[in-house]
């Protein structure tokens, strides 16, 4: 639940500016937000997106984003339907990623066009599939597969809005059979 570090005055790079550094694990999101707001802790990580407006309104706090999450799907190519290019493209065209950013994340994130997170050395733009339900349906109609069932697993509780994103994708894919 807690780990404490003391400064090493003999550190080869010089004495650290902080004498004591304490990491406290606060698993409850609301409690983590309160701890930041009240000054119980000076740095909060993985704050709830729903609490961001409240935190941003506090002039004593500064938001610094140093990491990001790249959401993606692992696809089982051993399944005939998903080994089909038209089906995979249709699934991509059927997802309105802008709606995910705006409606689920409240506009506090952005859509990526890279396979790897943009802060990594191996990030390069791969382009994007624009939301186009008509094209998605045309691709499904061109494929030999229609009306099949997909099983989707999500890391519920591990990532912000993972379940909501999965449910949204499910609803979009239902529109193209």
C-alpha positions in Angstrom: 0.0 0.0 0.0 2.9 2.4 0.6 6.6 2.6 -0.2 9.0 5.3 1.1 12.3 6.4 -0.4 14.9 8.5 1.3 17.4 10.7 -0.7 20.9 9.3 -1.1 23.1 12.4 -0.3 26.0 10.5 -1.9 24.3 9.9 -5.2 26.8 10.2 -8.1 24.7 12.9 -9.8 24.4 15.0 -6.7 21.9 15.0 -3.9 18.2 14.8 -5.0 16.0 17.8 -4.6 13.5 15.8 -2.7 14.4 14.4 0.7 11.6 11.8 1.0 9.5 10.3 -1.8 6.4 8.3 -0.8 4.3 6.3 -3.1 0.8 5.4 -1.8 -1.5 3.1 -3.6 -5.1 4.4 -3.6 -7.2 2.0 -5.6 -10.6 3.8 -5.1 -10.9 6.5 -7.9 -13.0 8.9 -5.8 -10.6 8.6 -2.9 -7.6 9.3 -5.2 -9.4 12.4 -6.5 -10.0 13.7 -3.0 -6.4 13.0 -2.0 -5.2 15.2 -4.9 -7.8 17.9 -4.2 -7.0 18.2 -0.5 -3.2 18.0 -0.9 -3.0 14.7 0.9 -0.9 13.7 -2.1 1.0 16.0 -4.4 0.8 13.9 -7.6 -2.1 11.7 -8.8 -1.9 9.1 -11.5 -4.6 7.5 -13.6 -7.2 10.0 -12.5 -10.8 9.4 -13.5 -11.8 11.1 -16.7 -15.1 11.9 -15.2 -13.3 13.9 -12.4 -11.2 15.9 -14.8 -13.5 18.9 -15.0 -13.5 19.2 -11.2 -9.7 18.8 -11.0 -9.2 21.3 -13.9 -11.3 23.9 -12.1 -9.0 23.8 -9.1 -6.5 26.6 -9.6 -4.1 25.0 -7.1 -3.7 22.0 -9.5 -1.8 21.5 -12.7 -2.5 18.7 -15.2 0.5 17.1 -16.7 0.0 14.3 -19.1 3.1 12.1 -19.5 1.6 8.9 -20.9 -1.2 7.7 -23.1 -3.2 4.6 -23.8 -3.5 3.2 -27.2 -6.7 1.1 -27.5 -6.7 -1.6 -30.2 -8.1 -5.0 -31.0 -6.3 -8.3 -31.2 -7.9 -10.3 -34.1 -7.9 -14.1 -34.4 -6.9 -14.7 -38.0 -7.4 -18.4 -37.5 -11.1 -17.7 -37.8 -12.1 -17.7 -41.4 -14.3 -14.6 -41.2 -11.6 -12.5 -39.6 -9.0 -13.8 -42.0 -10.9 -12.0 -44.8 -9.7 -8.6 -45.7 -13.1 -7.2 -46.6 -14.5 -8.2 -43.2 -11.6 -6.6 -41.3 -11.9 -3.4 -43.3 -15.7 -3.4 -42.8 -15.2 -3.7 -39.0 -12.8 -0.7 -39.2 -15.1 1.5 -41.3 -18.1 0.7 -39.0 -16.4 2.2 -35.9 -16.9 6.0 -35.5 -13.7 6.7 -33.6 -14.5 10.4 -33.4 -17.7 9.5 -31.5 -15.6 7.3 -29.1 -13.3 10.3 -28.4 -16.1 12.8 -28.0 -19.0 10.8 -26.5 -17.2 8.2 -24.4 -14.0 10.1 -23.4 -15.6 13.5 -23.3 -13.1 14.9 -25.8 -10.1 14.6 -23.4 -8.2 12.2 -25.6 -7.5 12.0 -29.3 -7.7 9.5 -32.1 -4.3 8.0 -33.1 -3.2 7.0 -36.6 -0.3 4.9 -35.4 0.2 1.3 -34.5 2.4 2.2 -31.5 1.9 5.0 -29.0 3.2 8.3 -30.5 5.8 8.8 -27.8 7.6 5.6 -28.8 10.5 5.3 -31.2 8.6 3.0 -33.5 5.5 5.1 -34.0 4.7 5.9 -37.6 1.5 7.0 -39.2 -0.5 4.2 -40.8 -3.5 6.3 -41.8 -7.0 5.8 -40.6 -10.3 4.3 -41.6 -12.9 7.1 -41.8 -16.2 6.3 -40.3 -18.3 5.1 -43.3 -21.2 2.8 -42.6 -22.2 2.5 -46.2 -18.7 1.4 -47.2 -18.6 -1.0 -44.3 -21.8 -2.6 -45.5 -20.6 -2.8 -49.1 -17.4 -4.6 -47.9 -19.5 -7.0 -45.8 -21.8 -7.7 -48.8 -18.7 -8.3 -51.0 -17.3 -10.8 -48.5 -18.6 -14.4 -48.3 -19.4 -13.8 -44.6 -22.6 -12.2 -43.2 -24.5 -12.7 -40.0 -21.7 -14.3 -38.0 -21.1 -13.9 -34.3 -18.0 -12.3 -32.8 -16.8 -12.9 -29.3 -15.1 -10.0 -27.7 -13.1 -9.9 -24.5 -12.2 -6.7 -22.8 -10.1 -5.8 -19.8 -13.0 -4.5 -17.7 -11.7 -2.5 -14.8 -8.1 -2.3 -16.2 -8.6 0.4 -18.7 -10.8 3.5 -18.6 -14.0 3.0 -20.5 -13.0 -0.4 -21.8 -16.4 -1.9 -21.4 -18.1 1.2 -22.9 -15.8 1.0 -26.0 -16.5 -2.7 -26.4 -20.3 -2.1 -26.2 -20.1 0.8 -28.6 -18.2 -1.3 -31.2 -20.6 -4.2 -30.7 -23.6 -1.8 -31.5 -21.8 -0.4 -34.6 -20.9 -3.8 -35.9 -24.5 -5.0 -35.5 -25.5 -2.4 -38.1 -23.5 -4.1 -40.8 -24.7 -7.7 -40.1 
